[in-house]
Amino acid sequence: PSVGQQAAPPKEEVVYAHMGADGRVDRVYVVNAFPEGSGRLVDHGNYDHVINLTNTDHITLTGDRVEVNTEPGDFYYQGELVGSALPWLIDVEYVLDGNRVASAELQGASGELEIRVSVRANRAVDPVFFENYMLQISVNLDTQYFSQIASGGATIASNGQTKVVNLTSLPGKESSYVITTLAKNAHVGQIQVAGLPYEMFIELPDPAAYVSDLVVLQDAIAKLADGVGSFTSGVDELAAASGELS
Protein backbone atom coordinates (compact mmCIF):
# COMPACT_ATOMS: atom_id res chain seq x y z
CA PRO A 1 0.00 0.00 0.00
CA SER A 2 1.10 3.57 -0.65
CA VAL A 3 1.95 5.90 2.22
CA GLY A 4 -1.15 6.84 4.21
CA GLN A 5 -3.27 4.09 2.61
CA GLN A 6 -4.71 1.36 4.77
CA ALA A 7 -3.49 -2.16 4.16
CA ALA A 8 -6.04 -4.53 2.62
CA PRO A 9 -8.00 -6.50 5.23
CA PRO A 10 -7.44 -10.26 5.55
CA LYS A 11 -9.35 -12.13 2.86
CA GLU A 12 -10.24 -15.74 2.11
CA GLU A 13 -11.71 -17.03 -1.13
CA VAL A 14 -13.05 -20.31 -2.51
CA VAL A 15 -13.53 -20.87 -6.24
CA TYR A 16 -16.52 -23.00 -7.27
CA ALA A 17 -17.24 -24.41 -10.72
CA HIS A 18 -20.46 -26.00 -11.91
CA MET A 19 -19.71 -28.76 -14.40
CA GLY A 20 -21.75 -30.90 -16.74
CA ALA A 21 -21.87 -34.70 -16.51
CA ASP A 22 -19.05 -34.88 -19.07
CA GLY A 23 -16.78 -32.54 -17.08
CA ARG A 24 -17.26 -29.40 -19.16
CA VAL A 25 -17.47 -26.22 -17.10
CA ASP A 26 -20.73 -24.27 -17.21
CA ARG A 27 -19.90 -21.42 -14.83
CA VAL A 28 -17.30 -20.39 -12.28
CA TYR A 29 -17.91 -18.18 -9.26
CA VAL A 30 -15.90 -17.06 -6.26
CA VAL A 31 -17.06 -16.67 -2.66
CA ASN A 32 -14.97 -13.98 -0.98
CA ALA A 33 -14.81 -13.81 2.80
CA PHE A 34 -13.55 -10.91 4.91
CA PRO A 35 -13.32 -12.08 8.55
CA GLU A 36 -13.93 -9.16 10.87
CA GLY A 37 -14.15 -6.62 8.06
CA SER A 38 -14.01 -2.91 8.88
CA GLY A 39 -17.33 -2.13 7.17
CA ARG A 40 -15.94 -0.37 4.11
CA LEU A 41 -14.47 -2.91 1.73
CA VAL A 42 -12.81 -2.59 -1.66
CA ASP A 43 -11.94 -5.72 -3.63
CA HIS A 44 -11.06 -6.59 -7.22
CA GLY A 45 -12.05 -9.39 -9.58
CA ASN A 46 -12.89 -10.11 -13.20
CA TYR A 47 -16.60 -10.56 -12.44
CA ASP A 48 -19.70 -10.41 -14.58
CA HIS A 49 -21.83 -9.61 -11.54
CA VAL A 50 -21.64 -9.78 -7.74
CA ILE A 51 -24.05 -10.76 -4.95
CA ASN A 52 -23.99 -9.71 -1.30
CA LEU A 53 -24.21 -12.94 0.74
CA THR A 54 -24.19 -11.28 4.16
CA ASN A 55 -26.99 -8.70 4.24
CA THR A 56 -29.06 -6.41 2.02
CA ASP A 57 -26.50 -3.59 1.78
CA HIS A 58 -25.81 -2.42 -1.76
CA ILE A 59 -22.64 -3.75 -3.36
CA THR A 60 -21.29 -2.13 -6.53
CA LEU A 61 -19.16 -3.47 -9.37
CA THR A 62 -17.30 -0.95 -11.53
CA GLY A 63 -14.94 -2.57 -13.99
CA ASP A 64 -12.96 -4.96 -11.81
CA ARG A 65 -13.54 -2.94 -8.62
CA VAL A 66 -16.01 -4.15 -5.97
CA GLU A 67 -17.12 -1.77 -3.21
CA VAL A 68 -19.49 -2.00 -0.28
CA ASN A 69 -20.25 0.02 2.85
CA THR A 70 -21.69 -2.18 5.56
CA GLU A 71 -21.57 -2.93 9.27
CA PRO A 72 -18.19 -4.02 10.71
CA GLY A 73 -17.83 -7.78 11.10
CA ASP A 74 -17.64 -10.85 8.92
CA PHE A 75 -18.63 -10.12 5.32
CA TYR A 76 -19.17 -12.46 2.38
CA TYR A 77 -19.95 -11.79 -1.24
CA GLN A 78 -20.07 -13.88 -4.42
CA GLY A 79 -18.66 -12.88 -7.80
CA GLU A 80 -19.39 -14.80 -10.99
CA LEU A 81 -16.34 -14.82 -13.23
CA VAL A 82 -16.49 -13.53 -16.79
CA GLY A 83 -14.68 -16.64 -18.10
CA SER A 84 -15.08 -20.32 -17.22
CA ALA A 85 -11.51 -21.59 -17.63
CA LEU A 86 -10.03 -23.74 -14.86
CA PRO A 87 -6.39 -24.83 -14.43
CA TRP A 88 -7.52 -28.41 -15.21
CA LEU A 89 -9.36 -29.91 -18.16
CA ILE A 90 -11.51 -32.72 -16.80
CA ASP A 91 -13.19 -35.19 -19.12
CA VAL A 92 -15.72 -37.83 -18.06
CA GLU A 93 -16.77 -40.57 -20.50
CA TYR A 94 -19.34 -43.33 -20.08
CA VAL A 95 -18.89 -46.65 -21.91
CA LEU A 96 -21.80 -49.10 -21.68
CA ASP A 97 -21.26 -52.66 -22.99
CA GLY A 98 -18.29 -51.40 -25.01
CA ASN A 99 -20.11 -48.43 -26.58
CA ARG A 100 -19.57 -44.81 -25.60
CA VAL A 101 -22.84 -43.17 -24.52
CA ALA A 102 -23.86 -39.69 -23.41
CA SER A 103 -24.92 -39.20 -19.80
CA ALA A 104 -28.54 -38.66 -20.92
CA GLU A 105 -28.52 -42.03 -22.72
CA LEU A 106 -27.00 -43.75 -19.70
CA GLN A 107 -29.82 -42.86 -17.32
CA GLY A 108 -32.03 -45.89 -16.76
CA ALA A 109 -29.80 -48.21 -18.81
CA SER A 110 -28.29 -51.51 -17.67
CA GLY A 111 -25.11 -53.39 -18.51
CA GLU A 112 -21.37 -53.38 -17.94
CA LEU A 113 -20.34 -49.78 -17.42
CA GLU A 114 -17.00 -47.99 -17.49
CA ILE A 115 -16.68 -44.43 -16.20
CA ARG A 116 -13.48 -42.96 -17.59
CA VAL A 117 -12.08 -39.82 -15.95
CA SER A 118 -9.09 -37.91 -17.31
CA VAL A 119 -7.30 -34.85 -15.94
CA ARG A 120 -5.14 -32.66 -18.20
CA ALA A 121 -3.47 -29.29 -17.83
CA ASN A 122 -5.27 -26.30 -19.31
CA ARG A 123 -2.43 -24.59 -21.19
CA ALA A 124 -4.49 -21.39 -21.45
CA VAL A 125 -4.35 -20.85 -17.67
CA ASP A 126 -1.42 -19.92 -15.42
CA PRO A 127 0.12 -23.33 -14.52
CA VAL A 128 0.78 -22.44 -10.86
CA PHE A 129 -2.37 -24.21 -9.65
CA PHE A 130 -1.91 -27.29 -11.83
CA GLU A 131 1.68 -27.65 -10.64
CA ASN A 132 0.99 -27.16 -6.93
CA TYR A 133 -2.57 -28.34 -6.27
CA MET A 134 -3.82 -31.90 -6.01
CA LEU A 135 -7.27 -32.95 -7.18
CA GLN A 136 -9.54 -35.17 -5.10
CA ILE A 137 -12.24 -36.64 -7.36
CA SER A 138 -15.23 -38.34 -5.71
CA VAL A 139 -17.73 -40.36 -7.75
CA ASN A 140 -20.92 -41.34 -5.89
CA LEU A 141 -22.57 -44.60 -6.99
CA ASP A 142 -25.76 -45.79 -5.33
CA THR A 143 -25.63 -49.56 -4.72
CA GLN A 144 -29.32 -49.66 -5.60
CA TYR A 145 -28.22 -49.13 -9.21
CA PHE A 146 -24.58 -50.28 -9.26
CA SER A 147 -22.74 -53.41 -8.12
CA GLN A 148 -19.25 -54.92 -8.49
CA ILE A 149 -17.66 -51.46 -8.30
CA ALA A 150 -13.89 -51.42 -8.84
CA SER A 151 -11.17 -48.97 -9.85
CA GLY A 152 -7.41 -49.47 -9.86
CA GLY A 153 -5.60 -47.11 -7.50
CA ALA A 154 -8.83 -45.71 -6.05
CA THR A 155 -10.09 -45.68 -2.49
CA ILE A 156 -13.67 -46.94 -2.29
CA ALA A 157 -15.66 -46.12 0.83
CA SER A 158 -19.27 -46.68 1.90
CA ASN A 159 -21.56 -43.81 2.80
CA GLY A 160 -24.85 -45.48 3.67
CA GLN A 161 -25.98 -47.32 0.56
CA THR A 162 -23.68 -45.16 -1.62
CA LYS A 163 -20.21 -46.24 -2.66
CA VAL A 164 -17.85 -43.28 -2.95
CA VAL A 165 -14.95 -43.87 -5.36
CA ASN A 166 -12.13 -41.46 -4.47
CA LEU A 167 -9.48 -40.73 -7.09
CA THR A 168 -6.41 -38.56 -6.49
CA SER A 169 -4.52 -36.61 -9.16
CA LEU A 170 -1.16 -35.33 -7.91
CA PRO A 171 0.23 -31.86 -8.69
CA GLY A 172 1.80 -31.47 -12.11
CA LYS A 173 0.55 -34.86 -13.31
CA GLU A 174 -1.95 -35.61 -16.06
CA SER A 175 -3.98 -38.64 -14.98
CA SER A 176 -6.51 -41.15 -16.28
CA TYR A 177 -8.80 -43.44 -14.30
CA VAL A 178 -11.35 -46.12 -15.09
CA ILE A 179 -14.20 -47.16 -12.79
CA THR A 180 -15.89 -50.43 -13.72
CA THR A 181 -19.30 -51.49 -12.44
CA LEU A 182 -22.41 -53.44 -13.32
CA ALA A 183 -25.31 -51.04 -13.85
CA LYS A 184 -28.99 -51.80 -13.40
CA ASN A 185 -31.36 -48.91 -14.17
CA ALA A 186 -28.35 -46.57 -13.95
CA HIS A 187 -28.57 -43.27 -12.09
CA VAL A 188 -25.07 -41.85 -11.64
CA GLY A 189 -24.73 -39.76 -8.48
CA GLN A 190 -22.86 -36.52 -7.96
CA ILE A 191 -19.25 -36.22 -9.06
CA GLN A 192 -17.22 -33.75 -6.99
CA VAL A 193 -13.74 -32.45 -7.74
CA ALA A 194 -11.77 -30.55 -5.09
CA GLY A 195 -8.48 -28.78 -5.77
CA LEU A 196 -6.32 -28.39 -2.67
CA PRO A 197 -2.77 -27.22 -1.94
CA TYR A 198 -0.53 -30.26 -1.77
CA GLU A 199 1.42 -30.77 1.42
CA MET A 200 2.68 -33.95 3.04
CA PHE A 201 3.56 -33.86 6.71
CA ILE A 202 5.86 -36.87 7.12
CA GLU A 203 8.50 -36.65 9.84
CA LEU A 204 11.32 -39.03 9.03
CA PRO A 205 13.28 -40.51 11.96
CA ASP A 206 16.87 -39.50 12.64
CA PRO A 207 19.00 -42.49 11.53
CA ALA A 208 21.74 -41.53 13.99
CA ALA A 209 19.44 -42.54 16.85
CA TYR A 210 19.41 -46.12 15.56
CA VAL A 211 23.11 -46.60 14.77
CA SER A 212 23.99 -47.86 18.24
CA ASP A 213 21.07 -50.30 18.12
CA LEU A 214 22.26 -51.57 14.74
CA VAL A 215 25.75 -52.18 16.18
CA VAL A 216 24.24 -54.15 19.06
CA LEU A 217 22.14 -56.14 16.59
CA GLN A 218 25.22 -56.84 14.46
CA ASP A 219 27.14 -58.12 17.50
CA ALA A 220 24.18 -60.27 18.53
CA ILE A 221 23.97 -61.80 15.05
CA ALA A 222 27.70 -62.58 15.20
CA LYS A 223 27.27 -64.27 18.61
CA LEU A 224 24.29 -66.19 17.27
CA ALA A 225 26.37 -67.40 14.32
CA ASP A 226 29.12 -68.56 16.73
CA GLY A 227 26.49 -70.32 18.84
CA VAL A 228 25.06 -72.12 15.82
CA GLY A 229 28.59 -73.22 14.87
CA SER A 230 29.23 -74.54 18.39
CA PHE A 231 25.89 -76.35 18.36
CA THR A 232 26.68 -77.97 15.03
CA SER A 233 30.10 -79.12 16.31
CA GLY A 234 28.44 -80.51 19.45
CA VAL A 235 25.96 -82.48 17.38
CA ASP A 236 28.83 -83.98 15.33
CA GLU A 237 30.68 -84.95 18.52
CA LEU A 238 27.51 -86.50 19.98
CA ALA A 239 26.98 -88.50 16.79
CA ALA A 240 30.59 -89.78 16.92
CA ALA A 241 30.26 -90.73 20.60
CA SER A 242 26.99 -92.54 19.92
CA GLY A 243 28.78 -94.55 17.20
CA GLU A 244 31.57 -95.53 19.59
CA LEU A 245 29.02 -96.48 22.28
CA SER A 246 27.17 -98.71 19.78
N, C-alpha and C positions, 0 to 999 in steps of 0.2 A: 504493500500500500504506500501511496505517496505521503509526504509529511502532512500531518494534521488529519489524515483520513483514517477512519476506523478500520481495523482489520475485519475481514469477513468472518461471520459467526461460524461455529462448527456446523458441518453439514454431513448428512448421510444420504445415500441414494441407492435405490434398487431399480434395475432395468428389467421390465417384463416384456415378453413377446408372445403374441397370440399366433399359433401356427395351425395350419391345416393338417389333416390326417396324413398327408404325404411329406410333411416337414416344411413346406413352404410358409414363409412368414407373411401374415396378413397385416399386422400392425405392431408397433413398438411404442411403449410409453414408459415414462420414468416417474417414480414416486420419490419426491425430495422431502427430506425430514430435517428440520432445524430444532434440535433439542434446546429448550430454554432460550428461544429466540427473543430478541429485544423488542419486537413489535413492529419495527420498520425493517423490511427485508428487501434486498435487491439480489437477484440471481440471474444467471444467463443459461440459455439453452436453445438449440435449434428446433423449436417447437412449432407445431401447427396451431395448437390451442392449449390452454391451461385450465385447470379446475382446482378450486380451493377445496381441500378435503377436511379442513379443520372447522370452519365456521362459514357464515354467510358474507363475510367482508369481501369487498370487491378486490379482485386481483387483475392486474393489467399486463398485457404482453405487447411490447413495442419492439419490433425487430427480433433480436435475440435477448432482450432485456425484460425480466419479470420483476414486477414491483407489487408490494402490498403493505398497507398500514393496518395493523391489527393489535390485539392485546398481547402483552409479553407472555411468553410461555412456549410450550411445544407447538410447532406449526408444521403442517404437511400440505403439500400441493402436488398435483399430477400434471405432467406435461406430455402430450403425445408428439412424438418425433415426426419431423417432416419426411424422413426416409425410413426404410424398413430393413436396412442392411445390418446383419449381425456379424461378429468375427468368425462364426462357423456357418458352413453350409451343411444342413442336416437333411438327409434324404431317407424316407421310409417307403419301402416297397412291400407289397403283399403278393405272395405266390401261393395259389390254391391248386393242389393236385398238379403241380408242374407248370401252371399257367399264371402269368402275372395278371392281377385284377386290381381295379380301382377300389378304394375303400367303400364307396357306395355299393359296388357289386358284391363286396364281401359280406355285408350285413345280412344275416339270416342264412348264409351258405354253410355247407358242411364239407368236410374233407381234410386232407393233410395240408396243413398251412405252414408257410414260412414267412416270418416277419423279418425283413432285412433292413438293418439300420446302418447308415454310413455317415461319417463325420469328416468333412474336409475344410481346409482353410479357405476363407473368403479373401482372395487377394486384393479386393477393392477396399478392404478395411485395414486400419492400422493393426499390425500383427501382434501388438503387445499383449492383448488378451488371449489370443490363440496360443502364444508361446508360454504364458504364465498361468493360465487358468485351466483347471480340469473340468470335465463335464461329467455329471452324474445323470444317467438316463434311466428313468423308471417306466416300465411298461406294465400296466395293470391288466391282468387276465382273470376274468371271473370263472371259477371252476365249474359253474353251472353250464358254461358254453365251451370250455377248453379243458383238455386232459393231456397227459403225457407231455408236459411242458419241459423243454430242455434248451440250454444255450451254453455253448462252450465259453468258459471264462467268466460267466455271469454268476451273480449271487441271487438265488431265488428264495424269497421269504414269503410266509403266509400272513395275510392280514384279513382275518375272518375267512370268508370263502373265496377271497381274491388272492391269487398268486402275483407277487410283485417281482418282476425280473429286473434286476439292477445291473446296468452296464456302466463301465467307467472308461472314459477316454482321457488319457494323460496329456499334459501340456505339450504343445509342439508336435503332436502325433496325429496323423490321419488314420482313422480306425473304421473297421467294418465288423458287424455282428450279425448273427443269424439266430433267431429264436424259432424253434420247431415245436409244433403242437398239433393235436387232433381237435378240429373244430366241429361243433355241433350247434347249428343255429347261431352262427358267430355274431357276437357283439363285442368288439374290441373296446376295452376301457381306456381311460385317460393315459396319455403318454406325457410325462413331465421331463424337462431337461433343465438342469441347474448348473450354471457356471460359477465356480468358486475358486478363490486363490488357492494355489497348491502349496501346501507346507506339510512336511513330515517331521514329527517330533520323535526322533529315535535317539536315545542316549546310549552310545556304545560304551562298553566297559573299558577301563584302563588295563591294557594287557600286562603292565608292569606289576599289577597287584597279584597276578597269577603265576609269575615267573617262579617264585619260591616254591609254590605248590607243585609246579611242573617238575622242578628239580627233585622234590621229595618223591613224586610219582615215579620219576626215572630211576631213582635209587631203589625204590620198592620193587620195580619191575626187574632190576638187576638181581636183587636178593631172591626174588621169586624164581628167576631163571636158575640161579645157583642151587636153590632148594629142589627144583625139579631134577637137576642133574644129579644131586646127591641121592634123591629118591630112586632114580633110575639105576644108579650104581648099586644101591642097597638091594633092589629087586634082583639084579644080576647075581649079587653075592648070595642072596637067599636061595636062588634057583640052584646055584652051584653046590651049596651046602646040602640042599634037599637031595641032590643027586648022589653026593657022597654018603648021606645017611641011608638012602635006598641001597 
